Amino acid sequence: MQSSNNLPALKAAAIRARQASPLAATILQQFEDKRSIYSDPLLSIAECRPALGDVSYSTFRKLIATGRIRTWRPSPRGHHKIRLSELQRFIRAGFNQNQPDAQQ
């Protein structure tokens, strides 16, 4: 219980540190970047396909090859992994096989 009561104080301290020191701001930004990586899971193509109406594997690969869906590969010959946020971005942009994806 004690730590949850201190959460606003910790956030306020982080804001003050950012304003006071560029080094502190850099360190806090790196921490937030790492935290966002761990909170945004990686999905396989098989896990993503149902969200797009169960498109075929080859269609999904074409979306990756054309750059409409950004992926991460653990090795050059590894399987494609898609961040959940990237899948959500693609769905929000509107999935249309005939139209190029809107760039953000």
Stockholm file with secondary structure:
# STOCKHOLM 1.0

chainA/1-104         MQSSNNLPALKAAAIRARQASPLAATILQQFEDKRSIYSDPLLSIAECRPALGDVSYSTFRKLIATGRIRTWRPSPRGHHKIRLSELQRFIRAGFNQNQPDAQQ
#=GR chainA/1-104 SS CHHHHTHHHHHHHHHHHHHHCHHHHHHHHHHHHHHHHHHSCEECHHHHGGGGTSCCHHHHHHHHHTTSSCCBCSSTTSCCBEEHHHHHHHHHHCCCTTSCCCCC
#=GC SS_cons         CHHHHTHHHHHHHHHHHHHHCHHHHHHHHHHHHHHHHHHSCEECHHHHGGGGTSCCHHHHHHHHHTTSSCCBCSSTTSCCBEEHHHHHHHHHHCCCTTSCCCCC
//
